[in-house]
């Protein structure tokens, strides 16, 4: 547990160095530097943003009180005190940091020998720094003996389930006016949650109370049952959307190349921020600012203010996401009926060819170029022996991979990847921009009897979201101008697209603000071109992205993906394309 605190501090320092967090004190407390990945930076950003938002709101709302106190449990090497003191927000407030004795001593030593930090702490009168109890478990009786209303000197470990339960009750019983801030994990039983639990267990830092309080509603009842009269809670997707100003969202999103939207939103849906209070007039509601739709309740009611931030050193860094690369190949329906070997074997051979193309031939022969190393590309089968690969990337700044031909024997009796040829496509200048993107879609359409690939949306190294399109002639691989009328859909990537009645159905996706979209459009063939039409659904389609789509018997099926409903995993949505009826079906994950 103590080790996670050091790792967390290094990650915070990395996030601050790249502008996610405005914090000049972290480097003084941490010292060592190590650059973390953008996904980890975002995880620490959203946690710091939530805590700072609530703490500053608390300090502003209690300015009229002669004295307030903040108690930070599991504070580690956090710099909250120094940041608040530096901007003059602690004139009537005392901050107590609680942690393991080892951690508290290390931090106290750092503060004493660092001029800038010790100057902000000032004269403690012989108390505070270095005054610790030689205990490693939380005991509410000892908290009471420490007389927190006058001074809080105890350091303790991160609490076990029953101890945390007792702490919540103890705080409600011992303070007439108190506030509580909690940042924790939730949803342990879905696929992401199981990996998250496994990760913490492997670190010998099991999430002991997660099974008992698996969601926002259970956490709220936990506080109500222990004497708190008001409680608001939201997951971190909601917090970022509703409590973070739009210009601040845009600033953060532009800090460095990023393309791990699924992991980011899944992480945020498995963490929540909770605020509870009692005896506060006016009510303390930091999560209700400029927003609607948050889960919030207030119970009927029958100066020291306690703000406790229970930190478990949890972050995106520790979310335990398993990264896998999956290739989904479209294949002609004829393969099902004419091939003498199973379709699964054909797909397996294609997969092997796609990811083992660097395989060397005879001794002394140079390795073949690894043309197929790419993510978020599309593969369109144009015949029984030919497929076209469009776009994709290696890294968020490594796009421009062009197009590839995949050529394979039409007889379908090949069993070796070497029988599949990969060739770089020579593009006409007008078609080159179409290949400089990823997370796009390519769908077959028919216009005046001719087949085209409708390439739509996606993102590029310079544009976070694209809304343009082109009609790619499948024989000449040239972009043909075909008139399109009607209201243009919002720019998007990671959407789904499938052919229907000679046109294309576009559903969902991620928009310009990194928000999932719930719109469905149909690009309908006309005599002189195409027309965008909105497909109205009732009830409205839940916004989602990174799903797949299929048309069957006049119905659009959307499968899987990511959405912001943290209480469930996307299953199958069935949309009747005639009536617009939209029904969701769950899948046993």
N, C-alpha and C positions, 0 to 999 in steps of 0.2 A: 504493500500500500504506500509506504513512504517513497519507494522508488518511482511510483507513478507521478508523485509530486515533482520530482526533479525533471522527469521527461516532459511533464506539462509545462513547466517553467521555460524549458528550452523552446518548446513549440510556440508559446506565447511570445517569446523574444523574436522568433522568426517571423511571426505574423506582424509584430510591431515594426520590424525592419522593413517590411514591404508595404507599410502604410495601412494595414487593416485596422490596427489599434493605435491610437495616439497615446503613446506611453514611453516617456523618456527614462523612467525609473527601472524598467524591467532589466535592461542591460546591466545596471548597477547591482541588481539582486542575483542575476544569473551568472554573468561573466562569460561562460562558454557559449559559442554560437554554432548552430547547425541549421542549414536550410531545410525546411519541411515542404511538403507538396502543397499545391494550391487547395486541395480538398481539406487538408488539415488546417490550413490558414482560415478557411471559411468556418470550420467547426469552432475554432477558438474565437473567431470574430463574433459569431452569433451568441455564444455564451457570454462573452464580455459585454456585448451590446445589451443583452437582456438584464444582466446584473446591474450595470451602470444606469440603465433606464429606470429600474425600480428603486435603486438606492438614492439616486439624485431626486427622484420624485418624492421619496420619503423625507429627505432633508429639506426640500422646499416646502412641503406641506406642514412640517413641524417647526418652522422658523420661529413661531411665537412661543414655543416651549422654552423654559429657562435651561433645560438640560435634556439631552437625548443620548442614547448609547447604541452603538452598533457592535454586535458580536458575530464574528465570522468564524464558523466551525469548519475545520479542515482547510485553513487558509493557505497552507503551504508557503510558497514564495510570492504570493499575490501582492500586487503593488497598490491595491485599492486605497489604503490609508494615505499613501504619499500623493496619489493623484487628487484625492479629495482635499487634502490639506494644501496642496499647491495652488488650488483655485479658490481657496477661501471658503469651502463649504463645511468646515468642521469647527466653527467658532464656538458653538455650544454643544459639541458632540465629542464623546470619548469612543475610541475604537479599540475593541479587544479581539485579538486573533488567537484562536484555539487550535492546537495541533499536537502531534507527538512531541515529547520532550526533545528528542534529537532534532527534529525539524525546527522547533521553536528556538533552540540554542544556536543552531546554524544561522538562522535568520537574524537573531539578536547580535551575533558576532559580526555579521556582514554590515548591519546597520551602524554599529559602534565604530567600525574602522573605515566607513565611507562618509566623508565629510558632508556631502550633499544630503544624504539620508539622515544622518544624526542631527543635522541642523534643523530639519523639519520635525523630528521627534522632540527635540528640545530637552529640557530638564524633567526627568520623570520622578524626581524626588526620591530616588533610591528604589522605586518600584517599577513595575512594567517589564522592562527588558531584563531577562534573566530570572525573573521571579516566577518559577514554575512549580507545579506539584509533580512529584516523581511517580505518576500513575499513568497507565496507558489505556484505561477504559473509562467511559463516561458514567458518572454516578451523579444522579440528580440531587442526592442528599449532600454531596460535596459541593455542588453548585450553590445550593442554599447556604451552606456553611461559609462559602467564599464571599457571600453578601454581594451579589452582583449589582445591587442597586447603588453601591458606593465604589466598589472596585472589583474587577474580574481578573483573577490571577491564574486561573487553572488552565492547563494545557491538556488536551485529551485526544484520543484516537478517533478515527471515523467510526461511527457507531454501528452496532449490530441492529438487527430488525427490532427486537423488543426494546432496546435502549433508545432507538430513535423514536419509537412510539411513546416511551416514557418522557422523552425530552419535549415532544410536542405538547403533551398534557401538562408537564411541569411549567413550561413557559406560559401556557394559558392560565394556569392557576396562580402563578406568582406575580403577574403583572396586570394591572387594571387597564392599561393601555399598551398594546403591543402589536407589532407587525412581524410577519414571518415570510421569508423568501426562500423558495426551494427550486433547484434545477436538478432534474433527475431523468432516468430512463423509463421507458414504458413499452408495452406490447412485446412481451417476451416470447410469445408462442407462434408468431409468423416466421417465415424463413429468415428475414433480416434479424429479428429478435433472437432467434435461436443461435445464430452466429455471434451476435453481440454477447449473449450470456456465456457462450463457450470461450470467447476471448477473455472475458474478465475472470472466469474460473481458472484458465490456464495461467493467469497472472497472480493466482492466489488472492484475488480480490473479488470474490463472488458478490453478486447483487442480491443480498439476502432478502430484501423486502419486495422484490419485483413481482414474484408470483402472487403475493398477498394483495398487492396494489398494482394491478397490471395496466390500468388506464386512468384517464383524467377523472372520471366519475368516482372511481375507488379512492383516489387521492383526496378528492374533495370531502368525501364522507369520512375519511380518516381524520381530517382536521375538525369537521363539525362534531364528530363524536367525542373529541377531546377538548371541547370548550371554545373553539374559535367560531365567531358569529358571521364572518364574511369570508368568502373564498372565491378566487377567480383563477382559472387555469387555461392555458392554451399550449398547443405544440409549437415547435419553433418555426414551422412553415407559416403558421398563422401570425406568430410574433413578427417575423420578418416582413410579411405582407402588410400587416395592419398597424404595427407600432414603429416601423422604421420609415422615415420620410423617403419619398420617391427619389429625390436627388441623392440621398445617402445610399440607397439601394444601387443606383446607377454608378456612383463612385466606387463602391466595393466591387461590383461586377466587372469593372474596367481595369482593375489593378494588375491583373496578369492573365495570360492565356488560360482558359478553363473550358473543359468539355466533359466533366463528370457530373452532369445534371442529375442522373438517376441516383447515384450514391449520395449526392448532396441532399436531395429532397427526401430520400429514405432515412438518412441520418436525422434530419430535422423532424420527421414524423415519428421518430422513436425517442425524442427528448421533449420535455415540457418545462415550462416555467410556471410556478404557482405562487400566488400571493394570498396570504390570510391575515386577518386582523380581528381585533376586539377592542371595544371601548374608544374607537377613533371617531372624533367629530371635527370636521366632516369625514366621511368615509374615505379610507385609503384604497383607491382603485387605480393603480398605475397601469393595469392592463386594459382599461376601458377607454383609453385616450384615442380619439379619432378612429373608432372602429366599431363594427357591429358583428354579431354572430359568435362571439366568444362564449364559452361555457362559464357562467357566473351566477352565483346564488347568494342570497343574504338571508340569514335566519333572524327571527324576531329577537330583540335584545331583552332581556329580563324585565412630577409626571416623568414615569420612566417608559421609554419606548424601546422594545427589543427588536432588532432586525437580525435574524439569523440566516446566514447563507450556508446551507449544507452543501458542501462541495465534495464530490467523489473523484475529483481529478479526471472527470470523464470528458471525452472530446471526440472529434471526428477521427483523430489519430488512433483511437482505441475502439473504433466501431467494428473492426473485424470484418470488413467487407471482403468477400471473395471475388476476385476479378477473374472473369472467364471471357474468352473470345469465342463467339458462336458464329458459324456461317450458315445461312439459310439459302439454299439454292432453289430457284424456281425451275421446274422441269416440264417438258411437254407432256400433256395427258397421254399421248400415244405410248409413252414409255410404260405406262401401267399395263397396257394390253398387248404390246408387241415384244417387249423385252423378255428374254428367256431367263434373266437373272432378276432378283428382287430389286425394286426401286431403291430400297434402303442401301443395297450394296453399291448401286450406281452413285448415290449421294455420298456414301462413304469414300468411294474412289475419288469423286470430285473434291471432297474435303481434303483428302490426302494430297491430291495434286496441288491444291490451292496453297497448302501450308508446308509442303515438302519440296517445293520447286527448286530449292537450292541444292538438292541432292546431286552429288557428283556422278559422272559417268565412269569411264575406264580410268585406270591409273594415269596420272599426268594431265588429265583433262581439267580445264578450268571449271570452277563451279558456275552453274547457270545463274543469271541475274535473278534476284528475288523480287520479281515484278509484282507479285501478288500480295506482298506484305502491306496490308491496309485494313482500316476499320471504317465502319459506317458508310460503306460503298453500296451500290446496288448491282444485282446480277439479273439480266433479262435474257431469257432464252428466245432466240429468234427462229430456230429450227431444231430439228432432232439432233443436229451435230454442231450447233453454233450458239454461243452465248456472248453477251456483251457486258463487261464490267465498267461501271461509270463512277468516277470520283473516288472519294474516300480520303483517309489521312493516315499518317503514321503517328504524329503528335499534333496537338492543337495549333502548332505553328508550322507543321510539315504537311501541307496539302499540295495541290498541283500535281497529282499523281497520274492524271490523264485517264485514258480509256484502254481497255484490254480486250482482245478477242480470246475466248476459250473455245478451242476446236477439239472435238472428240469424235471417235468413230460412230457412224450412224447405226452400225450393226448391233451395238450394245453388248458385245461379247468381250470387250476389253476388261481386264482386271487389274492393270497396273497404271499407276499415275503417269508413268512415262508416255502412255498412249494419248495423253491429253496435251495439246499444244497451247502455249500461251504466247500471244503476240501483242506488241505495243501498237496501238492504233495511231495512224498518221492523220491528224485532224486538220480540217480547214480552219483558217483563222477565226471565222465567225462562230465556230463550234467550240473553240478552246475554253471560253468562260464557263461553259456548261460542265466541264470536267473539273473545275477548280473549287469543288464544294464537297460537303459530306452531310450526313443526316438528311438527305433529300429523298425524293422518290422518282422512279422512272416507271411509267405505266403505258401499256400498249393501247393506242386509240386508232380508230379508223376514220378517215376523212376521204370521201369520194372514192371509196374502194381501195385506197392506199393505206398501208400500215405505217404508223409513226410511234415513236416513244415520246410520251409527254413527260418532260423532265421539269420538276416543280420544287421550289423551296429549298430548304437546307440552310447551311451556314458556310462561311468561308473563313480564311485566316484574318481577313480584314473586316468582315461584316458578321456580327453575332447572329443575325437572322436574315434570311432572304425571302422575298415574295415574288420573284420573277419566274418565268417559265420559258421553255422553248419546245418546239416540235422537231424532233430529230428523225430525219428520214432514215429508215433502217438499212437501206441499201447503200446510199451515198454517204451516210453519216454527216449530213449537212443540216443546219438549222433552217427550217422553212418557215416563212411568215404566213400564219393563218389567222384571220381576224377572230378576236375574242371579245365579246360584249358582256354586259352585266356587271354587278357590283363585285369588285376584286376582293378576294379573301384577305384577311389579315396575314401578314408575313409570318412564317412558321418553319420549324424544323422538327424532326422526330415525329412526324405525323404518319398516318397510314394512307395508302392510295391503292385502289384496285379498279379494274376495268368493269364497266357495266353499260350495256346498250351502246357500245361504240365510244363511250366517253369515260370519264374518270370520277370516282367518288373519293373526296378528300375528307378525312375525319381527324379531329383533335390536333395534337402537336403542342410544341412549346413556343410561346410568342416572344415578342421583343423584350418584355420585362421578366423573362424566365418564369412566366406563369403558364400553367397548362390551359389549353383552349378546349371549349366544349362545342365548337361549331362543326357542322357537316355541310359540305358543298358538293354539287354535282356539275361537272363540266359536260354540258349536253351538246351533242352534235346537231348543227343546223345545216341548211342547204348551202349557206355561204361561209360557214365557219363554225365557231363554238360559242356557247353562252354559259356564264356562271349562274347557277341557281342555288339558293339556300335551301337546304333540307330541314324543315322545321320538325323538331322532335318534341313529344310530350309523354311523360315529363321531360324537362330539358336534360340533355346528355351531360353526365358528370365529366368535367374536364379531365383529360388524361393524355399521356404521350408515351412514346416508345412501345406501343402496342402493335399488333398485327390486325389486318382486316381481310375479310373474305365475304363474297356475295354468294348466297345460296337460296334459291327458291324465292327470289324477290325480297330477301332480307339481308341487311348488312350486319355481319358479326364482327364485333371488336373483341379481341382476346388479349388479356394481360395488360402489361404496361405499368405506368406509375401515375398515381394521382395524389391529391392532398388529403384524402380521407384517411386519417391515421388509424381509424378504428377497424379498417378492413383492407384486404388485398384485392386489387382489381381482378374480377373474374371474366365472365363473358357477357357482353351487352348485345342484345338483339334489337335491331331497328327495322321496323316494317317500312320499306321504301315507298309504299303506297299510302298508308295511313299515318305514318310518322310515329306510331306507338313505339316507345323505348323501354325495354325491360332489362333489368340487371339480374344475372344469375351468378351465385357464388361457386367457387371451386374449392374443394378440400385440398388446401395447400400442404 
